[in-house]
């Protein structure tokens, strides 16, 4: 199988290549590395050359093109490439084609049958979903599948890496400057908590770089992600309902809305959920359904010890685990469920669905494109799996 990789040096592309190497995915592939800025230079594999990512003729020589280059690249290349008559598979991390009727959004642990049905129909464009939406579904999709859910309110806590590598560097620089500002008061024997607070406030109000995020993120949080949408939502909030329905192919609309917040962590997105059920379901049954959803699901007991050990970004960064915890019935009534979940958005929210989409295509090619369910058969392996 001939595969072209675009955007392999960026954050998502780097994680994708790392996972493919861990899983041995490069074996048996003929890979070409494309670039938008370093044409002719040596590729990541010694002896390989970087080719122009806008060279439609060269792209069209491949059975599969995988791109993590971003939406502008997809806008510029995808349609012209298809217009050449190329009928290969396009696997994309960008949001550009997620709602395209000729595409399928891939998250096979929760929508394997949707992917398989699309491929049987001849769909040849496979797109990764929004990172936060994908993590939400990795946690609670079984409740939606069973028709138990009337609506969901999801309040997100999204890492700096969700805004890109430059935002991560900006956060790191903000943290560095805050740390330097704390040196004097922390070394003073008579320093008070108010001294530390004064340093923080002074730097946050004029001493920290904010070009990428618009305001300080270190020691702070920003309740706005992406651009404004009609009705007061941001686009990140709008995606929750639209993409959940798209991924699961739900027949009955389920309202999903909330507030998306950027927080001062480097990696992993978390979400606090209020789930309104149509009728009360025993908590033990909910826990059993969620915990058995797929190999990476994990129900964390609603205790202080388990929560602080397993239900936060530092515990799950770099792993495929998607724990859900703080599960309880709320005071609003027996049909109201509280939950909290966290996952690595660079894995299940970005790179991993693309890696597994390629694996699905390879399995189908090996089976002669049979209607068996290759998506559902993919088993966990590698160092990032539990």
N, C-alpha and C positions, 0 to 999 in steps of 0.2 A: 504494500500500500504506500503510495506516494503522498506525503504530508508536508504542507507548507506552514511554517510557524511565523506569525507576525506579532510584534509586541512582546517578545519573549524576554526582553531586558527589564521591563517595568515590574511593578510590585506584584500584580496578579500573574503576569507571565513568568516571573522568577519562581513564584510558588508552584505554578503549574509544572514547570520543568523539573523542579525538585521532586514533586510528587511522582512524575512520570519516571524519573530515575529510580526512586525508591521502589516503585512497583514493577520495574523492568519493562515499561511500556514502549521504550524505544526499540526493543528487540524486534526485528522483522520489518521495521519501517524504513522507508527511504525519505529522509527528512531534509528539507531545504529551509534555511533561515533567511527571512526577509527583514529589511530595515527601511525606515523612512529617512535616515540621516547619515548612514555610514556605508553606503554602497561601495563594494569592492574590498572592504576590509575583511580580515579573517573572522570567521564565525566562532561560536563557543566551542565547537569541536575542531581540534587541530586539523588543518588541511581543507576546511570548508570555507567558502566565500559567501559574504553577505550580498543578497540580491535586492534589487529595487522593489519595494512593496507596492509600488504603483504600476509595475510591469504586468499588464493584464495577460499578455501572451505567456509569460513564464508562470504566473499564478495558475493559468488554465491547464497547465501540464499536470496538475496534482489532483488526486482523488479527493483529498480533504484539505481545506484551508482552515487553520485555527488562528483566530485573532484576539489578542488582548490589547490592541492598539488604541481602542477608544471609539467613541461615536463619530467623531469627525472623519476618521479613516473609513469606517463602515459607510458613512454617507457618500464619501468620494469614490469608493471602489466597488461596493457590492453590486449595485444595479448595472454599472458598465460591464462588470465581469459576467454577470448573468446574460447580458445582452449579446455577448460574444457567442453564446450558445453553450457555455460551460454548464454542465449539469452535475458537478461534483457536490460534495457536502461542505457547507459553510458552518463552522462552529464559532460562536461569537460571545464574548463576555459583555459587550456594550448593550445599552438599553435600546438602541435604535430600532431593532427588528422584533422586539418582544411582543408587540401587538400585531405584527404582520400576519395576515391570514395564511400565508404560505410558510410560516415558521412554527416550531414547537418550542416551548420553554422547558428546559431539561432540569429535572431534579428527581432522578430515578428512584431513590428510596421511597418517595411518596407519590410519584406519578408515572411509574414504569409502564402501566397499561396505556396511558395517554401517549407516551413517546412511541410505543410499539404501534399503536393504531395510526399515528401520524406517518411513521415510516412506511407502513403498509399502503397508505394512501399516496405515497410518492413524495412526501415532504423531504426536502434536502437541506433545510436550514434549521440548525439547532442553536438555541440561544440560552445563555445562563440568565437566571432571574435576578431581581434585586436582592442584594445581600441580606437585608433585614427581613424581607418577605420569605426568602428561602430558609433562614434560621427559624422564623416563626413556624413555618410548616414542618420543618424537621422535628419541632417540639410537639405541635398540637394537631397536625393534620388528621389523625385518626378520629378526633372528635368531630371535625367537619365532615369527614367521609361518612360517619354514621348518622349524619343529620341531626346531631344533638344540639348544635349551636344556633342560637337566635342572632347574636351579635358578639363582636369582640372589640374591646377598647385596649389598644396596645400603646403603652408609653415606653419609648425606646431610649436607650443610653448608648450612643454610637461613638466608636473610637475615632481618633484622629486619622488613622490610616484609611478610613472610609472616604476621606477627602483627598487622599493621594499622598505620595511620598513627600512633596513639598510641605504639606500640612504637618506631617510627622516631624520633619526637621524644624519647623517653626515651633512646635510644641516642645521639642527637646531644647531649643535655644531659650524658650521662655522658662523652662524648668531650671536650666543652667543659671540664668540671671536671677531667678528667685533664690536659688541656693546660695549664690554669691552674696545676695542682699541679707541673707539670714546669718552670715558668718559672724558679723559684729555682735548683734544682740544675743546670739546663742553662746558666744564666748564670754559674755559679761555675767558675772555672778549674780547681779541684781536684776537681770532682764526679766520682764514680765510678759505674759501672753499678749498684752496690748502692744508691746514693742514689735513682736512678730507680726501681729495684725496690721500695724502701721506700715511696716516694710512691704507686706503683700499689697495693701491698697495703693500705696504710692507707685509701685512698679506696674501694677495692673492698669493704673489710670494714666500711664504715660511712659513707662520704661520698658515695655516689652514689644517685640515685633509682632505685627498683626496683619501683614499684607495678605496672607493666604486665607485666614479664617475671619477676618474683619473685626475681631475682638480677642482679648486674651482667653486662652483655654486652660492654661496651667492654673490650678487652684480655682477653677471656674467651670461653668457650663453654659452652653449656647442653645437656646430653644428655637433654632431655625436651621434647617438643612434643605438646600436646593432652592429653586425659585418659587415664587408665589403662584398659586392656582386659584381659579374662581371658587368662591365660597369660603375663603380664608385659610384653606389648607396650603401647605407647601407641597411641592411635587413628590418629595419623599413620603409624605403622609398619604398622598393620593394613590401611590403605587400599591399600598397594602391591600386594599379591596380588589383593585383591578387585576393585579398580578396573581393574587391568591386564586381568584376565579379562573384565570387563564391557565395556571399551572395544574389545578385539580379538575378543570373542566366541570365545574359545579353546575347542576341544573337549576338550583334555587339560589338566588342571591343571598349572601350573608353580609350585612354591613360590618365593615372592619375599618376603624378609624382611631386616631389618637394624636399624640404630640411627639414629634421626633426631636431628640435633644443630643447635641454633640457634647461629649464629656472628655476629660483630660486623661484618657487612657490611650496607649499606643495601638492596641489591637484587641479585637473581639467586640461584638455588639451584644447588649443585654436588653431584655424587654420585660416590663411589668405588665401583666395581663389581667383584665377583668373580662370574664367570659360569661355571658348570659345564656344559659341553657333553656331549651324549650320546657323542660321539666327536670326535676331533681334526679341526679344519678349518684349512687353511693360512691363516696370518695375512693374506697378500695377498688371499685370497678374502673374508675377513671385512671387510677394509678397503674392498674394492670394493663389497660389498653395502651396507655402512653409508653409504659416501660417495655412493651413487646412490639412496638411499631417497626423497628429496624435495628440492626446491630449496634448503632451508635446512640440509641436512645437510652437515657438514664433518668430514673426518678430519684430525686434526692429527698430524704426524709425531712420533714418540716421541724428541724431542731437547729438550735444555734450551732452546735458542733459540726453537723453535716453541712449546713449552709456555708459556714466560714471556711470549711475545708474544700468544698467541691463546686460551689455555685457562684463563681466570679471569674473575671477575665484572667487573672494570674493563674488560676487552676486549669483553664482549658486552652490557653494560647498554644498553638502548634499541634493541637490534637483534633481528632474528628468527633470527639464526644460532644453531644448537645444535651446537657442536663436540664431538667425542668424540676423546680422545687417550689417551696413556700405554698404548696397546694393546700387549699382549705376552702370550706364553705363560708361565704361572707355574711355579714350581719343584715345585708339587704334582703336576704331570703335564701332558701335552700337550693334555688336554681341558679344562684350566683357563685361563680368559682373564681378564686384568686390564684394566680400562678406567676412564677418568675423563671425566665430561661436565659441562657447565655451560650454563645458559640463563636468560634473563630470565623469571622466573615471573610477572611482571605482563603479559607478552605471551602466549607460548604456554601458560603455566600458568594464564591467567585470561581476559584480554580478547580475544585473537585468535581462539580457537575460537568465541566468541560472535559476533564480527563476521562470521566466515566462515559461521556457521550462518545468519545473516540473508541473506547473499549466496546461499547454497544455496537458501533458500526463494524468493528473488526469481527465481533462474534457473529453478526448477521452475515458478513461476507463469507466467513468460514462455514456457516450453515446454509449457504446459497440463498441468503435473504429469506429464510423461512419465517413463518408467522409465529414461531415459538416465542417465548418472552425472554429474550436475552437480557433486557434491562433488569428484570427481577432476579435473574440468576447470578448477577455480579455479587461476589462475596467479599467481605472485608479482608484486607491483607495489608502488610507494610507497617512501618514503624509508627505511622500516625494513627493507626486504628487501635481500638481498645484491645 
